Amino acid sequence: MAYSEVARADREPIQVNTASRKPHILLAASGSVAAIKFGNLCHSFSEWAEVRAVVTRASLHFIDRAALPKDVILYTDEDEWSSWSKIGDSVLHIELRRWADIMVIAPLSANTLGKIAGGLCDNLLTCIVRAWDYTKPLFVAPAMNTFMWNNPFTERHLMLIDELGITLIPPVPKRLACGDYGNGAMAEPSLIFSTVRLFLESRSQSGGSSMHYVAAKFEHLFSDWVKVRAVDTRVSLHFIDRATVPKDVILFTVYTDEDECVELFAKLLFVAPALNTFVWNNPFTEPLLMLMDELGIKLVPHVSKRLACRDYRNGAMAKPSFIFSTVNLLRVTVTIRQQ
């Protein structure tokens, strides 16, 4: 689709933030097998926001254009200069940068991650990122083979994009397209959607503050929605400030190892790992994760960030807002299935 169609009279012209409208979400896909889910991702967002899509040439090997919502305009590298003929004409990557409130790259391949970290801009997607206004959110959901995810280059690149303020929606361990079982699979489109939507809604409620606002209210996220009880180990009490526990929730009680939590049974069990990178990469960890997966235990994936030991490595616990959105999303899914 030529870029010239963007400004046609029968289409809404690209413009910066306007009041009382749907969020403008720019979805992007790079060359990963996970791009087969890009249609699902577009459908998830298009019911809530105005969506435009940008895809790399490599991603087109996996994307079924017919599966995209009809109202989502799809841009490729061929559209970049299709409408430019003289100085003063609009440039697509600049116009899309201005139009979007939020950008989400899912999947983010190892190649595109390296380009962004290095500041390269050799296609439409990376040109938008290079021109991006980093006061606006940019989310990335990596998808790559486990060996590529664990490569030292990946760690360095994640450090660089974290410094830019880009938010990571971490990959998950599962059976990959190549047949290997390991970390590197893209988070499910529904989880990506719920993470972005929760961020935008929480920022609106907090008067424009960042995702750290949600993280600071972790204890209140669940208690505002359900009746909560907490189970803490004796060691965890060294790090927990009991004063932060919501006082207005009657059934919220902090239990320790010394209490009998006989009432705490659940059909669903979620775990959010948090450990040093050396412990995470230990050969014992992978078979234990596989065992938990076989038991039906839901993993809320860890992330790469600056750890308490000051290393910048993989193994940090997912943000509280991400944990909440994961559990909340499953609740919605279960409710729909029961109806």
C-alpha angles and dihedrals in degrees: 000000000000119000090233088075090068094075098040116129093247092058130066108256119241110264141162124258115321129186125258100012140114117278115269107234122187110200120195135187130197131193107297132117086243087073086086084080094054092098090056090049092053092049091051093055100036093067090060107026143025105264135200123178135215122190135182123233092251093052091059088074087072106028121094104209091198089061093061120099110266093235094055113097111218120210126194133182089270090065095057098090100013094110099035117098106142143017110287096036117123120266115218100222091051093047093049090048089055094045099050125085092186134013123207122189109197118188101026108190125209089249095054091043088056092048093051092047090050095045093243119156111184099139139034095268096051092043089058091049092048090052095040122133101232092202082077120070121262118186127192128194109194123212121184144122116292092246090055093046091051093045114118090237090063092056092051092047092049089052090054097049090045089058088054089056096251111153118228121219095195126228121246135229112252142120104305128215089257090058096253121125112225148096119304107077115130116253113257115273091241091056092047090051095048091048093053094043093048090050094051094045094046091049090052091050092049096050096256103316122146131262088274086078090064092045091052089056095049095128090052098046094077097032091057089058109031142011106274139202122177132214116203129180120230091252093052091060088073088070104033121094104211089199089071092061109108109258096197095064107091098197096046108110128165109227126194135194088273093062125080106235094192092145094057106094124141139179092217126051123192127188128192110195121217118178143127115284092245090054092046092050093046113120090240092063099065097054090046090053090049090051092051089048090053089051090054096249110154116231119213098202124240124234141221113252143119105307128213088258087059094247117128100225146121119285107070117137116258115258114274090242090056092050090050094048090050093054093040091051092054089049090055091047093051091047092053092049091051093053 
